[in-house]
Amino acid sequence: MNEQMTEEINYRKGYDKGWSDAQEYLAKKFEKILSKNANKSYDKGYQDGANQKDNKPCVCGFWGDKKRQKKKKNIL
């Protein structure tokens, strides 16, 4: 009887450990998928914004002619 109870307890511990490890693995995998999709969306939005019509980057780091002209006026 004692042996049977010990076996049941050990089985339960192993089962719980396997269950928690599987949940942790799936959570990490799901987080990677979400992160990958978020990065793709960000990059796509960044590229779409940077490739807008009449949007020319300048050396100072600002986008577009209007911001560059304002920056030049402030410097002069």
PDB file of N, CA, C, O and CB in Angstrom:
ATOM      1  N   MET A   1       0.822  -1.192   0.000  1.00  0.00           N
ATOM      2  CA  MET A   1       0.000   0.000   0.000  1.00  0.00           C
ATOM      3  C   MET A   1       0.876   1.270   0.000  1.00  0.00           C
ATOM      4  O   MET A   1       0.620   2.212  -0.750  1.00  0.00           O
ATOM      5  CB  MET A   1      -0.940  -0.010   1.217  1.00  0.00           C
ATOM      6  N   ASN A   2       1.905   1.275   0.850  1.00  0.00           N
ATOM      7  CA  ASN A   2       2.794   2.423   0.944  1.00  0.00           C
ATOM      8  C   ASN A   2       3.535   2.631  -0.380  1.00  0.00           C
ATOM      9  O   ASN A   2       3.714   3.761  -0.833  1.00  0.00           O
ATOM     10  CB  ASN A   2       3.795   2.238   2.101  1.00  0.00           C
ATOM     11  N   GLU A   3       3.960   1.527  -0.986  1.00  0.00           N
ATOM     12  CA  GLU A   3       4.640   1.585  -2.274  1.00  0.00           C
ATOM     13  C   GLU A   3       3.747   2.184  -3.354  1.00  0.00           C
ATOM     14  O   GLU A   3       4.200   2.972  -4.184  1.00  0.00           O
ATOM     15  CB  GLU A   3       5.096   0.197  -2.688  1.00  0.00           C
ATOM     16  N   GLN A   4       2.503   1.809  -3.334  1.00  0.00           N
ATOM     17  CA  GLN A   4       1.542   2.294  -4.327  1.00  0.00           C
ATOM     18  C   GLN A   4       1.323   3.799  -4.167  1.00  0.00           C
ATOM     19  O   GLN A   4       1.225   4.518  -5.162  1.00  0.00           O
ATOM     20  CB  GLN A   4       0.199   1.540  -4.197  1.00  0.00           C
ATOM     21  N   MET A   5       1.247   4.279  -2.929  1.00  0.00           N
ATOM     22  CA  MET A   5       1.064   5.706  -2.676  1.00  0.00           C
ATOM     23  C   MET A   5       2.299   6.497  -3.129  1.00  0.00           C
ATOM     24  O   MET A   5       2.168   7.571  -3.716  1.00  0.00           O
ATOM     25  CB  MET A   5       0.786   5.955  -1.177  1.00  0.00           C
ATOM     26  N   THR A   6       3.500   5.962  -2.853  1.00  0.00           N
ATOM     27  CA  THR A   6       4.734   6.611  -3.260  1.00  0.00           C
ATOM     28  C   THR A   6       4.814   6.685  -4.782  1.00  0.00           C
ATOM     29  O   THR A   6       5.206   7.706  -5.348  1.00  0.00           O
ATOM     30  CB  THR A   6       5.951   5.865  -2.692  1.00  0.00           C
ATOM     31  N   GLU A   7       4.441   5.602  -5.424  1.00  0.00           N
ATOM     32  CA  GLU A   7       4.448   5.574  -6.882  1.00  0.00           C
ATOM     33  C   GLU A   7       3.478   6.602  -7.458  1.00  0.00           C
ATOM     34  O   GLU A   7       3.798   7.286  -8.429  1.00  0.00           O
ATOM     35  CB  GLU A   7       4.095   4.176  -7.388  1.00  0.00           C
ATOM     36  N   GLU A   8       2.304   6.708  -6.865  1.00  0.00           N
ATOM     37  CA  GLU A   8       1.300   7.683  -7.320  1.00  0.00           C
ATOM     38  C   GLU A   8       1.804   9.115  -7.131  1.00  0.00           C
ATOM     39  O   GLU A   8       1.604   9.967  -7.997  1.00  0.00           O
ATOM     40  CB  GLU A   8      -0.029   7.486  -6.558  1.00  0.00           C
ATOM     41  N   ILE A   9       2.455   9.374  -6.000  1.00  0.00           N
ATOM     42  CA  ILE A   9       2.990  10.717  -5.724  1.00  0.00           C
ATOM     43  C   ILE A   9       4.089  11.067  -6.737  1.00  0.00           C
ATOM     44  O   ILE A   9       4.102  12.170  -7.284  1.00  0.00           O
ATOM     45  CB  ILE A   9       3.550  10.799  -4.268  1.00  0.00           C
ATOM     46  N   ASN A  10       4.991  10.144  -6.980  1.00  0.00           N
ATOM     47  CA  ASN A  10       6.064  10.388  -7.942  1.00  0.00           C
ATOM     48  C   ASN A  10       5.527  10.579  -9.354  1.00  0.00           C
ATOM     49  O   ASN A  10       6.006  11.434 -10.099  1.00  0.00           O
ATOM     50  CB  ASN A  10       7.058   9.238  -7.920  1.00  0.00           C
ATOM     51  N   TYR A  11       4.528   9.777  -9.716  1.00  0.00           N
ATOM     52  CA  TYR A  11       3.891   9.931 -11.023  1.00  0.00           C
ATOM     53  C   TYR A  11       3.296  11.327 -11.152  1.00  0.00           C
ATOM     54  O   TYR A  11       3.467  11.992 -12.173  1.00  0.00           O
ATOM     55  CB  TYR A  11       2.800   8.858 -11.232  1.00  0.00           C
ATOM     56  N   ARG A  12       2.592  11.767 -10.104  1.00  0.00           N
ATOM     57  CA  ARG A  12       1.926  13.072 -10.119  1.00  0.00           C
ATOM     58  C   ARG A  12       2.952  14.199 -10.239  1.00  0.00           C
ATOM     59  O   ARG A  12       2.745  15.149 -10.994  1.00  0.00           O
ATOM     60  CB  ARG A  12       1.074  13.261  -8.845  1.00  0.00           C
ATOM     61  N   LYS A  13       4.059  14.096  -9.494  1.00  0.00           N
ATOM     62  CA  LYS A  13       5.122  15.108  -9.571  1.00  0.00           C
ATOM     63  C   LYS A  13       5.704  15.185 -10.993  1.00  0.00           C
ATOM     64  O   LYS A  13       5.907  16.271 -11.535  1.00  0.00           O
ATOM     65  CB  LYS A  13       6.247  14.788  -8.549  1.00  0.00           C
ATOM     66  N   GLY A  14       5.965  14.014 -11.579  1.00  0.00           N
ATOM     67  CA  GLY A  14       6.501  13.979 -12.939  1.00  0.00           C
ATOM     68  C   GLY A  14       5.521  14.549 -13.941  1.00  0.00           C
ATOM     69  O   GLY A  14       5.907  15.281 -14.852  1.00  0.00           O
ATOM     70  N   TYR A  15       4.253  14.213 -13.775  1.00  0.00           N
ATOM     71  CA  TYR A  15       3.215  14.713 -14.673  1.00  0.00           C
ATOM     72  C   TYR A  15       3.121  16.230 -14.571  1.00  0.00           C
ATOM     73  O   TYR A  15       3.076  16.922 -15.588  1.00  0.00           O
ATOM     74  CB  TYR A  15       1.851  14.066 -14.348  1.00  0.00           C
ATOM     75  N   ASP A  16       3.090  16.747 -13.344  1.00  0.00           N
ATOM     76  CA  ASP A  16       2.995  18.199 -13.141  1.00  0.00           C
ATOM     77  C   ASP A  16       4.214  18.924 -13.720  1.00  0.00           C
ATOM     78  O   ASP A  16       4.089  19.991 -14.320  1.00  0.00           O
ATOM     79  CB  ASP A  16       2.857  18.520 -11.642  1.00  0.00           C
ATOM     80  N   LYS A  17       5.400  18.323 -13.528  1.00  0.00           N
ATOM     81  CA  LYS A  17       6.621  18.927 -14.062  1.00  0.00           C
ATOM     82  C   LYS A  17       6.576  18.953 -15.595  1.00  0.00           C
ATOM     83  O   LYS A  17       6.924  19.960 -16.212  1.00  0.00           O
ATOM     84  CB  LYS A  17       7.869  18.150 -13.570  1.00  0.00           C
ATOM     85  N   GLY A  18       6.150  17.850 -16.200  1.00  0.00           N
ATOM     86  CA  GLY A  18       6.030  17.802 -17.652  1.00  0.00           C
ATOM     87  C   GLY A  18       5.016  18.805 -18.169  1.00  0.00           C
ATOM     88  O   GLY A  18       5.234  19.444 -19.198  1.00  0.00           O
ATOM     89  N   TRP A  19       3.914  18.944 -17.459  1.00  0.00           N
ATOM     90  CA  TRP A  19       2.867  19.890 -17.848  1.00  0.00           C
ATOM     91  C   TRP A  19       3.391  21.325 -17.785  1.00  0.00           C
ATOM     92  O   TRP A  19       3.184  22.104 -18.716  1.00  0.00           O
ATOM     93  CB  TRP A  19       1.629  19.731 -16.938  1.00  0.00           C
ATOM     94  N   SER A  20       4.064  21.674 -16.697  1.00  0.00           N
ATOM     95  CA  SER A  20       4.563  23.046 -16.561  1.00  0.00           C
ATOM     96  C   SER A  20       5.668  23.338 -17.584  1.00  0.00           C
ATOM     97  O   SER A  20       5.746  24.449 -18.108  1.00  0.00           O
ATOM     98  CB  SER A  20       5.090  23.283 -15.133  1.00  0.00           C
ATOM     99  N   ASP A  21       6.520  22.347 -17.870  1.00  0.00           N
ATOM    100  CA  ASP A  21       7.557  22.546 -18.887  1.00  0.00           C
ATOM    101  C   ASP A  21       6.944  22.765 -20.265  1.00  0.00           C
ATOM    102  O   ASP A  21       7.420  23.598 -21.037  1.00  0.00           O
ATOM    103  CB  ASP A  21       8.507  21.345 -18.923  1.00  0.00           C
ATOM    104  N   ALA A  22       5.893  22.020 -20.569  1.00  0.00           N
ATOM    105  CA  ALA A  22       5.225  22.176 -21.868  1.00  0.00           C
ATOM    106  C   ALA A  22       4.579  23.551 -21.972  1.00  0.00           C
ATOM    107  O   ALA A  22       4.647  24.197 -23.018  1.00  0.00           O
ATOM    108  CB  ALA A  22       4.164  21.072 -22.072  1.00  0.00           C
ATOM    109  N   GLN A  23       3.949  23.999 -20.881  1.00  0.00           N
ATOM    110  CA  GLN A  23       3.322  25.332 -20.897  1.00  0.00           C
ATOM    111  C   GLN A  23       4.374  26.420 -21.089  1.00  0.00           C
ATOM    112  O   GLN A  23       4.168  27.363 -21.852  1.00  0.00           O
ATOM    113  CB  GLN A  23       2.537  25.581 -19.587  1.00  0.00           C
ATOM    114  N   GLU A  24       5.501  26.283 -20.393  1.00  0.00           N
ATOM    115  CA  GLU A  24       6.565  27.274 -20.506  1.00  0.00           C
ATOM    116  C   GLU A  24       7.122  27.313 -21.931  1.00  0.00           C
ATOM    117  O   GLU A  24       7.356  28.390 -22.480  1.00  0.00           O
ATOM    118  CB  GLU A  24       7.688  26.970 -19.502  1.00  0.00           C
ATOM    119  N   TYR A  25       7.330  26.148 -22.521  1.00  0.00           N
ATOM    120  CA  TYR A  25       7.842  26.064 -23.892  1.00  0.00           C
ATOM    121  C   TYR A  25       6.882  26.730 -24.868  1.00  0.00           C
ATOM    122  O   TYR A  25       7.299  27.501 -25.732  1.00  0.00           O
ATOM    123  CB  TYR A  25       8.073  24.598 -24.296  1.00  0.00           C
ATOM    124  N   LEU A  26       5.591  26.429 -24.725  1.00  0.00           N
ATOM    125  CA  LEU A  26       4.605  27.010 -25.633  1.00  0.00           C
ATOM    126  C   LEU A  26       4.489  28.520 -25.437  1.00  0.00           C
ATOM    127  O   LEU A  26       4.308  29.255 -26.407  1.00  0.00           O
ATOM    128  CB  LEU A  26       3.244  26.350 -25.428  1.00  0.00           C
ATOM    129  N   ALA A  27       4.590  28.985 -24.202  1.00  0.00           N
ATOM    130  CA  ALA A  27       4.530  30.424 -23.941  1.00  0.00           C
ATOM    131  C   ALA A  27       5.702  31.143 -24.599  1.00  0.00           C
ATOM    132  O   ALA A  27       5.528  32.206 -25.194  1.00  0.00           O
ATOM    133  CB  ALA A  27       4.523  30.699 -22.429  1.00  0.00           C
ATOM    134  N   LYS A  28       6.899  30.560 -24.492  1.00  0.00           N
ATOM    135  CA  LYS A  28       8.076  31.180 -25.116  1.00  0.00           C
ATOM    136  C   LYS A  28       7.948  31.190 -26.632  1.00  0.00           C
ATOM    137  O   LYS A  28       8.291  32.174 -27.287  1.00  0.00           O
ATOM    138  CB  LYS A  28       9.358  30.442 -24.704  1.00  0.00           C
ATOM    139  N   LYS A  29       7.454  30.088 -27.186  1.00  0.00           N
ATOM    140  CA  LYS A  29       7.290  29.996 -28.640  1.00  0.00           C
ATOM    141  C   LYS A  29       6.257  31.019 -29.126  1.00  0.00           C
ATOM    142  O   LYS A  29       6.461  31.671 -30.150  1.00  0.00           O
ATOM    143  CB  LYS A  29       6.863  28.563 -29.049  1.00  0.00           C
ATOM    144  N   PHE A  30       5.155  31.156 -28.396  1.00  0.00           N
ATOM    145  CA  PHE A  30       4.114  32.120 -28.753  1.00  0.00           C
ATOM    146  C   PHE A  30       4.640  33.542 -28.651  1.00  0.00           C
ATOM    147  O   PHE A  30       4.319  34.386 -29.487  1.00  0.00           O
ATOM    148  CB  PHE A  30       2.885  31.946 -27.853  1.00  0.00           C
ATOM    149  N   GLU A  31       5.447  33.814 -27.628  1.00  0.00           N
ATOM    150  CA  GLU A  31       6.026  35.147 -27.456  1.00  0.00           C
ATOM    151  C   GLU A  31       6.955  35.489 -28.625  1.00  0.00           C
ATOM    152  O   GLU A  31       6.964  36.626 -29.099  1.00  0.00           O
ATOM    153  CB  GLU A  31       6.794  35.231 -26.120  1.00  0.00           C
ATOM    154  N   LYS A  32       7.730  34.512 -29.087  1.00  0.00           N
ATOM    155  CA  LYS A  32       8.607  34.734 -30.238  1.00  0.00           C
ATOM    156  C   LYS A  32       7.800  35.049 -31.485  1.00  0.00           C
ATOM    157  O   LYS A  32       8.175  35.919 -32.271  1.00  0.00           O
ATOM    158  CB  LYS A  32       9.491  33.513 -30.484  1.00  0.00           C
ATOM    159  N   ILE A  33       6.686  34.336 -31.666  1.00  0.00           N
ATOM    160  CA  ILE A  33       5.833  34.574 -32.835  1.00  0.00           C
ATOM    161  C   ILE A  33       5.261  35.986 -32.782  1.00  0.00           C
ATOM    162  O   ILE A  33       5.263  36.695 -33.789  1.00  0.00           O
ATOM    163  CB  ILE A  33       4.689  33.529 -32.906  1.00  0.00           C
ATOM    164  N   LEU A  34       4.769  36.400 -31.607  1.00  0.00           N
ATOM    165  CA  LEU A  34       4.211  37.747 -31.472  1.00  0.00           C
ATOM    166  C   LEU A  34       5.281  38.810 -31.697  1.00  0.00           C
ATOM    167  O   LEU A  34       5.033  39.817 -32.360  1.00  0.00           O
ATOM    168  CB  LEU A  34       3.575  37.928 -30.088  1.00  0.00           C
ATOM    169  N   SER A  35       6.454  38.586 -31.152  1.00  0.00           N
ATOM    170  CA  SER A  35       7.547  39.535 -31.306  1.00  0.00           C
ATOM    171  C   SER A  35       7.958  39.649 -32.770  1.00  0.00           C
ATOM    172  O   SER A  35       8.201  40.749 -33.266  1.00  0.00           O
ATOM    173  CB  SER A  35       8.745  39.118 -30.449  1.00  0.00           C
ATOM    174  N   LYS A  36       8.033  38.522 -33.454  1.00  0.00           N
ATOM    175  CA  LYS A  36       8.411  38.516 -34.862  1.00  0.00           C
ATOM    176  C   LYS A  36       7.397  39.298 -35.691  1.00  0.00           C
ATOM    177  O   LYS A  36       7.775  40.087 -36.556  1.00  0.00           O
ATOM    178  CB  LYS A  36       8.529  37.074 -35.382  1.00  0.00           C
ATOM    179  N   ASN A  37       6.099  39.078 -35.423  1.00  0.00           N
ATOM    180  CA  ASN A  37       5.055  39.795 -36.161  1.00  0.00           C
ATOM    181  C   ASN A  37       5.087  41.281 -35.857  1.00  0.00           C
ATOM    182  O   ASN A  37       4.882  42.101 -36.752  1.00  0.00           O
ATOM    183  CB  ASN A  37       3.679  39.228 -35.827  1.00  0.00           C
ATOM    184  N   ALA A  38       5.344  41.641 -34.596  1.00  0.00           N
ATOM    185  CA  ALA A  38       5.416  43.057 -34.230  1.00  0.00           C
ATOM    186  C   ALA A  38       6.582  43.728 -34.938  1.00  0.00           C
ATOM    187  O   ALA A  38       6.450  44.846 -35.435  1.00  0.00           O
ATOM    188  CB  ALA A  38       5.554  43.221 -32.705  1.00  0.00           C
ATOM    189  N   ASN A  39       7.718  43.052 -34.987  1.00  0.00           N
ATOM    190  CA  ASN A  39       8.883  43.630 -35.657  1.00  0.00           C
ATOM    191  C   ASN A  39       8.637  43.787 -37.150  1.00  0.00           C
ATOM    192  O   ASN A  39       9.030  44.792 -37.742  1.00  0.00           O
ATOM    193  CB  ASN A  39      10.118  42.763 -35.420  1.00  0.00           C
ATOM    194  N   LYS A  40       7.993  42.804 -37.761  1.00  0.00           N
ATOM    195  CA  LYS A  40       7.686  42.899 -39.189  1.00  0.00           C
ATOM    196  C   LYS A  40       6.753  44.079 -39.453  1.00  0.00           C
ATOM    197  O   LYS A  40       6.945  44.829 -40.410  1.00  0.00           O
ATOM    198  CB  LYS A  40       7.049  41.586 -39.697  1.00  0.00           C
ATOM    199  N   SER A  41       5.740  44.236 -38.598  1.00  0.00           N
ATOM    200  CA  SER A  41       4.791  45.336 -38.770  1.00  0.00           C
ATOM    201  C   SER A  41       5.486  46.674 -38.601  1.00  0.00           C
ATOM    202  O   SER A  41       5.243  47.601 -39.374  1.00  0.00           O
ATOM    203  CB  SER A  41       3.634  45.213 -37.774  1.00  0.00           C
ATOM    204  N   TYR A  42       6.350  46.787 -37.594  1.00  0.00           N
ATOM    205  CA  TYR A  42       7.082  48.031 -37.371  1.00  0.00           C
ATOM    206  C   TYR A  42       7.963  48.353 -38.570  1.00  0.00           C
ATOM    207  O   TYR A  42       7.952  49.476 -39.074  1.00  0.00           O
ATOM    208  CB  TYR A  42       7.933  47.939 -36.094  1.00  0.00           C
ATOM    209  N   ASP A  43       8.728  47.357 -39.026  1.00  0.00           N
ATOM    210  CA  ASP A  43       9.614  47.575 -40.170  1.00  0.00           C
ATOM    211  C   ASP A  43       8.844  47.970 -41.418  1.00  0.00           C
ATOM    212  O   ASP A  43       9.280  48.840 -42.172  1.00  0.00           O
ATOM    213  CB  ASP A  43      10.429  46.327 -40.447  1.00  0.00           C
ATOM    214  N   LYS A  44       7.696  47.332 -41.638  1.00  0.00           N
ATOM    215  CA  LYS A  44       6.871  47.659 -42.809  1.00  0.00           C
ATOM    216  C   LYS A  44       6.371  49.102 -42.711  1.00  0.00           C
ATOM    217  O   LYS A  44       6.417  49.843 -43.693  1.00  0.00           O
ATOM    218  CB  LYS A  44       5.669  46.677 -42.928  1.00  0.00           C
ATOM    219  N   GLY A  45       5.895  49.499 -41.533  1.00  0.00           N
ATOM    220  CA  GLY A  45       5.436  50.875 -41.351  1.00  0.00           C
ATOM    221  C   GLY A  45       6.554  51.876 -41.522  1.00  0.00           C
ATOM    222  O   GLY A  45       6.366  52.934 -42.124  1.00  0.00           O
ATOM    223  N   TYR A  46       7.718  51.545 -40.994  1.00  0.00           N
ATOM    224  CA  TYR A  46       8.880  52.426 -41.135  1.00  0.00           C
ATOM    225  C   TYR A  46       9.257  52.592 -42.598  1.00  0.00           C
ATOM    226  O   TYR A  46       9.501  53.707 -43.059  1.00  0.00           O
ATOM    227  CB  TYR A  46      10.074  51.877 -40.344  1.00  0.00           C
ATOM    228  N   GLN A  47       9.305  51.483 -43.328  1.00  0.00           N
ATOM    229  CA  GLN A  47       9.655  51.545 -44.744  1.00  0.00           C
ATOM    230  C   GLN A  47       8.604  52.309 -45.541  1.00  0.00           C
ATOM    231  O   GLN A  47       8.946  53.106 -46.415  1.00  0.00           O
ATOM    232  CB  GLN A  47       9.821  50.137 -45.311  1.00  0.00           C
ATOM    233  N   ASP A  48       7.324  52.070 -45.246  1.00  0.00           N
ATOM    234  CA  ASP A  48       6.266  52.794 -45.958  1.00  0.00           C
ATOM    235  C   ASP A  48       6.375  54.296 -45.696  1.00  0.00           C
ATOM    236  O   ASP A  48       6.189  55.104 -46.606  1.00  0.00           O
ATOM    237  CB  ASP A  48       4.872  52.278 -45.533  1.00  0.00           C
ATOM    238  N   GLY A  49       6.676  54.664 -44.456  1.00  0.00           N
ATOM    239  CA  GLY A  49       6.831  56.081 -44.129  1.00  0.00           C
ATOM    240  C   GLY A  49       8.047  56.687 -44.799  1.00  0.00           C
ATOM    241  O   GLY A  49       8.004  57.821 -45.275  1.00  0.00           O
ATOM    242  N   ALA A  50       9.121  55.936 -44.835  1.00  0.00           N
ATOM    243  CA  ALA A  50      10.360  56.432 -45.437  1.00  0.00           C
ATOM    244  C   ALA A  50      10.261  56.501 -46.954  1.00  0.00           C
ATOM    245  O   ALA A  50      10.929  57.327 -47.577  1.00  0.00           O
ATOM    246  CB  ALA A  50      11.531  55.547 -45.037  1.00  0.00           C
ATOM    247  N   ASN A  51       9.449  55.658 -47.551  1.00  0.00           N
ATOM    248  CA  ASN A  51       9.333  55.615 -49.008  1.00  0.00           C
ATOM    249  C   ASN A  51       8.150  56.420 -49.535  1.00  0.00           C
ATOM    250  O   ASN A  51       7.739  56.243 -50.681  1.00  0.00           O
ATOM    251  CB  ASN A  51       9.210  54.185 -49.466  1.00  0.00           C
ATOM    252  N   GLN A  52       7.606  57.294 -48.713  1.00  0.00           N
ATOM    253  CA  GLN A  52       6.490  58.133 -49.149  1.00  0.00           C
ATOM    254  C   GLN A  52       6.921  58.991 -50.327  1.00  0.00           C
ATOM    255  O   GLN A  52       8.100  59.311 -50.476  1.00  0.00           O
ATOM    256  CB  GLN A  52       5.981  59.021 -47.991  1.00  0.00           C
ATOM    257  N   LYS A  53       5.967  59.355 -51.152  1.00  0.00           N
ATOM    258  CA  LYS A  53       6.265  60.203 -52.319  1.00  0.00           C
ATOM    259  C   LYS A  53       6.822  61.548 -51.835  1.00  0.00           C
ATOM    260  O   LYS A  53       6.316  62.115 -50.867  1.00  0.00           O
ATOM    261  CB  LYS A  53       4.980  60.421 -53.200  1.00  0.00           C
ATOM    262  N   ASP A  54       7.837  62.047 -52.489  1.00  0.00           N
ATOM    263  CA  ASP A  54       8.486  63.323 -52.183  1.00  0.00           C
ATOM    264  C   ASP A  54       9.108  63.350 -50.791  1.00  0.00           C
ATOM    265  O   ASP A  54       9.220  64.415 -50.185  1.00  0.00           O
ATOM    266  CB  ASP A  54       7.489  64.449 -52.310  1.00  0.00           C
ATOM    267  N   ASN A  55       9.498  62.236 -50.299  1.00  0.00           N
ATOM    268  CA  ASN A  55      10.110  62.183 -48.980  1.00  0.00           C
ATOM    269  C   ASN A  55      11.583  61.843 -49.154  1.00  0.00           C
ATOM    270  O   ASN A  55      11.945  60.690 -49.385  1.00  0.00           O
ATOM    271  CB  ASN A  55       9.395  61.142 -48.062  1.00  0.00           C
ATOM    272  N   LYS A  56      12.414  62.852 -49.042  1.00  0.00           N
ATOM    273  CA  LYS A  56      13.839  62.655 -49.280  1.00  0.00           C
ATOM    274  C   LYS A  56      14.588  62.757 -47.947  1.00  0.00           C
ATOM    275  O   LYS A  56      14.489  63.773 -47.259  1.00  0.00           O
ATOM    276  CB  LYS A  56      14.381  63.699 -50.308  1.00  0.00           C
ATOM    277  N   PRO A  57      15.322  61.731 -47.587  1.00  0.00           N
ATOM    278  CA  PRO A  57      16.071  61.795 -46.332  1.00  0.00           C
ATOM    279  C   PRO A  57      17.257  62.748 -46.457  1.00  0.00           C
ATOM    280  O   PRO A  57      17.814  62.934 -47.540  1.00  0.00           O
ATOM    281  CB  PRO A  57      16.556  60.395 -45.923  1.00  0.00           C
ATOM    282  N   CYS A  58      17.623  63.335 -45.352  1.00  0.00           N
ATOM    283  CA  CYS A  58      18.795  64.199 -45.358  1.00  0.00           C
ATOM    284  C   CYS A  58      19.807  63.676 -44.343  1.00  0.00           C
ATOM    285  O   CYS A  58      19.503  62.782 -43.553  1.00  0.00           O
ATOM    286  CB  CYS A  58      18.403  65.671 -45.044  1.00  0.00           C
ATOM    287  N   VAL A  59      20.981  64.227 -44.371  1.00  0.00           N
ATOM    288  CA  VAL A  59      22.069  63.768 -43.517  1.00  0.00           C
ATOM    289  C   VAL A  59      21.777  64.021 -42.038  1.00  0.00           C
ATOM    290  O   VAL A  59      22.248  63.270 -41.184  1.00  0.00           O
ATOM    291  CB  VAL A  59      23.366  64.453 -43.914  1.00  0.00           C
ATOM    292  N   CYS A  60      21.018  65.052 -41.725  1.00  0.00           N
ATOM    293  CA  CYS A  60      20.782  65.424 -40.329  1.00  0.00           C
ATOM    294  C   CYS A  60      19.868  64.447 -39.598  1.00  0.00           C
ATOM    295  O   CYS A  60      19.758  64.521 -38.374  1.00  0.00           O
ATOM    296  CB  CYS A  60      20.188  66.807 -40.263  1.00  0.00           C
ATOM    297  N   GLY A  61      19.222  63.551 -40.296  1.00  0.00           N
ATOM    298  CA  GLY A  61      18.381  62.554 -39.653  1.00  0.00           C
ATOM    299  C   GLY A  61      16.903  62.832 -39.752  1.00  0.00           C
ATOM    300  O   GLY A  61      16.091  61.982 -39.387  1.00  0.00           O
ATOM    301  N   PHE A  62      16.530  64.006 -40.239  1.00  0.00           N
ATOM    302  CA  PHE A  62      15.120  64.331 -40.419  1.00  0.00           C
ATOM    303  C   PHE A  62      14.690  63.911 -41.814  1.00  0.00           C
ATOM    304  O   PHE A  62      15.509  63.791 -42.725  1.00  0.00           O
ATOM    305  CB  PHE A  62      14.859  65.844 -40.193  1.00  0.00           C
ATOM    306  N   TRP A  63      13.392  63.690 -41.964  1.00  0.00           N
ATOM    307  CA  TRP A  63      12.861  63.263 -43.254  1.00  0.00           C
ATOM    308  C   TRP A  63      12.128  64.408 -43.917  1.00  0.00           C
ATOM    309  O   TRP A  63      11.384  65.134 -43.258  1.00  0.00           O
ATOM    310  CB  TRP A  63      11.929  62.055 -43.090  1.00  0.00           C
ATOM    311  N   GLY A  64      12.322  64.577 -45.180  1.00  0.00           N
ATOM    312  CA  GLY A  64      11.572  65.555 -45.955  1.00  0.00           C
ATOM    313  C   GLY A  64      12.275  66.890 -46.057  1.00  0.00           C
ATOM    314  O   GLY A  64      13.096  67.247 -45.212  1.00  0.00           O
ATOM    315  N   ASP A  65      11.937  67.626 -47.115  1.00  0.00           N
ATOM    316  CA  ASP A  65      12.579  68.915 -47.384  1.00  0.00           C
ATOM    317  C   ASP A  65      12.182  69.985 -46.380  1.00  0.00           C
ATOM    318  O   ASP A  65      13.022  70.797 -45.991  1.00  0.00           O
ATOM    319  CB  ASP A  65      12.237  69.382 -48.779  1.00  0.00           C
ATOM    320  N   LYS A  66      10.923  70.010 -45.949  1.00  0.00           N
ATOM    321  CA  LYS A  66      10.452  71.075 -45.071  1.00  0.00           C
ATOM    322  C   LYS A  66      11.207  71.086 -43.748  1.00  0.00           C
ATOM    323  O   LYS A  66      11.613  72.148 -43.275  1.00  0.00           O
ATOM    324  CB  LYS A  66       8.960  70.924 -44.815  1.00  0.00           C
ATOM    325  N   LYS A  67      11.396  69.937 -43.159  1.00  0.00           N
ATOM    326  CA  LYS A  67      12.112  69.873 -41.887  1.00  0.00           C
ATOM    327  C   LYS A  67      13.573  70.261 -42.067  1.00  0.00           C
ATOM    328  O   LYS A  67      14.164  70.891 -41.190  1.00  0.00           O
ATOM    329  CB  LYS A  67      12.009  68.470 -41.284  1.00  0.00           C
ATOM    330  N   ARG A  68      14.151  69.891 -43.190  1.00  0.00           N
ATOM    331  CA  ARG A  68      15.542  70.213 -43.445  1.00  0.00           C
ATOM    332  C   ARG A  68      15.695  71.724 -43.595  1.00  0.00           C
ATOM    333  O   ARG A  68      16.654  72.301 -43.082  1.00  0.00           O
ATOM    334  CB  ARG A  68      16.053  69.480 -44.706  1.00  0.00           C
ATOM    335  N   GLN A  69      14.759  72.372 -44.292  1.00  0.00           N
ATOM    336  CA  GLN A  69      14.836  73.819 -44.498  1.00  0.00           C
ATOM    337  C   GLN A  69      14.676  74.553 -43.173  1.00  0.00           C
ATOM    338  O   GLN A  69      15.371  75.537 -42.924  1.00  0.00           O
ATOM    339  CB  GLN A  69      13.760  74.284 -45.499  1.00  0.00           C
ATOM    340  N   LYS A  70      13.769  74.086 -42.321  1.00  0.00           N
ATOM    341  CA  LYS A  70      13.597  74.717 -41.013  1.00  0.00           C
ATOM    342  C   LYS A  70      14.861  74.588 -40.188  1.00  0.00           C
ATOM    343  O   LYS A  70      15.272  75.530 -39.509  1.00  0.00           O
ATOM    344  CB  LYS A  70      12.415  74.100 -40.264  1.00  0.00           C
ATOM    345  N   LYS A  71      15.465  73.438 -40.249  1.00  0.00           N
ATOM    346  CA  LYS A  71      16.687  73.194 -39.499  1.00  0.00           C
ATOM    347  C   LYS A  71      17.798  74.124 -39.987  1.00  0.00           C
ATOM    348  O   LYS A  71      18.538  74.683 -39.177  1.00  0.00           O
ATOM    349  CB  LYS A  71      17.117  71.720 -39.628  1.00  0.00           C
ATOM    350  N   LYS A  72      17.918  74.293 -41.310  1.00  0.00           N
ATOM    351  CA  LYS A  72      18.935  75.164 -41.869  1.00  0.00           C
ATOM    352  C   LYS A  72      18.697  76.612 -41.457  1.00  0.00           C
ATOM    353  O   LYS A  72      19.653  77.333 -41.170  1.00  0.00           O
ATOM    354  CB  LYS A  72      18.960  75.043 -43.388  1.00  0.00           C
ATOM    355  N   LYS A  73      17.432  77.055 -41.421  1.00  0.00           N
ATOM    356  CA  LYS A  73      17.129  78.432 -41.035  1.00  0.00           C
ATOM    357  C   LYS A  73      17.511  78.678 -39.585  1.00  0.00           C
ATOM    358  O   LYS A  73      17.991  79.759 -39.243  1.00  0.00           O
ATOM    359  CB  LYS A  73      15.643  78.738 -41.250  1.00  0.00           C
ATOM    360  N   ASN A  74      17.298  77.675 -38.723  1.00  0.00           N
ATOM    361  CA  ASN A  74      17.645  77.823 -37.320  1.00  0.00           C
ATOM    362  C   ASN A  74      19.150  77.900 -37.120  1.00  0.00           C
ATOM    363  O   ASN A  74      19.617  78.571 -36.200  1.00  0.00           O
ATOM    364  CB  ASN A  74      17.074  76.677 -36.517  1.00  0.00           C
ATOM    365  N   ILE A  75      19.907  77.229 -37.960  1.00  0.00           N
ATOM    366  CA  ILE A  75      21.354  77.231 -37.848  1.00  0.00           C
ATOM    367  C   ILE A  75      21.932  78.565 -38.307  1.00  0.00           C
ATOM    368  O   ILE A  75      22.879  79.077 -37.709  1.00  0.00           O
ATOM    369  CB  ILE A  75      21.951  76.086 -38.661  1.00  0.00           C
ATOM    370  N   LEU A  76      21.354  79.132 -39.381  1.00  0.00           N
ATOM    371  CA  LEU A  76      21.852  80.396 -39.935  1.00  0.00           C
ATOM    372  C   LEU A  76      21.442  81.492 -39.047  1.00  0.00           C
ATOM    373  O   LEU A  76      21.752  82.653 -39.315  1.00  0.00           O
ATOM    374  CB  LEU A  76      21.349  80.647 -41.350  1.00  0.00           C
TER     375      LEU A  76
END
